[in-house]
């Protein structure tokens, strides 16, 4: 299992961008996650094309995408659409807290929707145990 950890980065504190990813890594295992935060682009110049293509390559090399949508993030939603529309064999596990109904776009591109990160991680762990 290789799970791409999609979620807000831009405009987030270290805690917001990193803490939930560390939690996912602890639950799933370090070898089971692909973390785009290893290319933390906050507070430094970045080539947008280089960053986006690296993230897309990571998604292509994943077996699942976990999108933690705890706040709005254009990049996270684009990664979700890419995983489903362009590289359609990547199941998507979307964490959508109950603060609002998800857009029909989210519902359409999500394989599974959860209100809690741990529920999504439990589902990923169950999936990884299947032959």
C-alpha positions, 0 to 999 in steps of 0.5 A: 500500500502507498497512500498519497496524503493530500491536504492543505499546505499553503497558508497552513501552520506547521501543526496544521500541515504536518501533524495529521500527516504524522498521525497517518504515517504512525497509523499506516506505517512510514513505508505506506505513505507518500507525503508531499510535505517532503517538498514543503514549498511554504516560505520559499520560491518555487517553480509551480510546474516542478511542484505540480508535476512532482505531486502528480507523479506521486499520485500515479505511484500511489495505490490510494489517495487520502484527502484530508479536507479539513479546510478549503484547498484548491490543490487538494481538490485538484489532486482528488480529481486527478486521482479519479479522472486521469489516473482512475484506478486510485481509490480516494478516501476523503475526510470531510468534517461535518461543517458543511455538505460536500460539493457534488464534485467532491461526492463524485470524485470520492470513492469513500467519504468519512467525517473523521480522519481515524475512520478513514485510516481504519478503512485504509488499514482494512483495505491493506489487509485484503489479498 
